[in-house]
């Protein structure tokens, strides 16, 4: 049922306008068609409280428009006059639907505003709204109560007013960072946030921030929760855990003596077991080394000793004949055999000292080129016929190394190059000192090493299949690698059968 809101002045004004237009329509001649003035009344109806009053207005203005035709003397036919009044009537109803829609939107907005106000006013958690600059524009009763302020006291204050001074100094910077990348975030988890009441007391809080924009600018809604209860609960839990830990510790202490005795006995047994296993492994390894040594020594010593005995007998015969050339020839054979025996003994002794841990690196500043030149002078009488040593150096001359260990490394590498190269072939030695370290290489054009055997090259007693007819123990490269490692160095090589090999050592500065 339609009810007119006649208790309002605005509705009275609308209805007075309707009456005035109706009277004017009756009194004015035909050329003064004022029925469209009813539209003004319809648009003024946007201030009505009830939608029914708007439709009532449309019904009344339509009725009055039609009635005026019958009360007003007309010169034209009735059908023509009614047809002329059809457009205004349509406009009345269009305006009515427009106004009703506006009232619906207004009612929806008012309802939403009412819900928001109810949520804001009656929420149990504190709600705060601030501007981009941190000015408080709204604070609900729960937040005012939480911080000890009266109604409206927080309006226009800076949000830093609610933050302890030790944190407030950096809050402006934090707020600016938040607005650079605004998104909802929870600031309480894992953080010790505190709020500052009006009376100066502090209390733990959790804060959630939500940014939003509208026509008026950028704002932030903060939801503040008093964390005192949870904080106390967490402290209680921590206290209970400490008490439980104390009880557990006391219980453990009661069994500690027995557990310690059992653990100590277990450790002793494990230690004895490990020592026994290590001793057995060491004994087995020493047995294998002894067996390999005896086998290797009996083989490697037999050939040079036979050569020495044979050449010694021949030297005696040739000396009686005064054949100086033959005497020198066999004397050289004896010398080479003795040098070979010396090399074998040196390698076996070095292996023993290495295995016993009696060799330690002692670093000192040494002149690399000078040491290599000196070594060349010592070894040049051992070269095969026509063999030469070609040496080059790059960069600085001095480095911190163990001179004795380096000398043994170079003796082994150069000796191998001499041994596995043919006569009249050069042995190329190159050294370099730069920012990457010390680099020394020894290259020959000898037998080379088969590719499938190269992975075993630094193993003890290993010898390539194409070098079994050449005297050697298979220990030299193993010793070279161990000596290099003592100076934090490394050993490498490249090799190809019938093309030769290049061995290199590299040390850090």
Secondary structure, 3 states (H helix, E strand, C coil): CCCCCCCCHHHHHHHHHHHHHHHHHHHCCCCCCCHHHHHHHHHHHHHCCCHHHHHHHHHHHHHHHHHHHHHCCCCCCHHHHHHHHHHHHHHHHHHHHHHHHHHHHHHHHHHHHHHHHHHHHHCCCEEEEEECCCEEEEECHHHHHHHCCCCCCCCCCEHHHHCCHHHHHHHHHHHHHHHHCCCCEECCCCCCCEEECCCCCEEEEEEEEEEEEECCEEEEEEEEEECHHHHHHHHHHHHHHHHHHHHHHHHHHHHHHHHHHHHHHHHHHHHHHHHHHHHHHHHHHHHHHHHHHHHHHHHHHHHHHHHHHHHHHHHHHHHHCCCHHHHHHHHHHHHHHHHHHHHHHHHHHHHHHHHCCCCCCCCEEEEHHHHHHHHHHHHHHHCCCCCEEEEEEEECCEEEECHHHHHHHHHHHHHHHHHCCCCCCEEEEEEEEECCEEEEEEECCCCCCCHHHHHHCCCCCCCCHHHCCCCCCCCHHHHHHHHHHHCCCEEEEEEECCCEEEEEEEECC
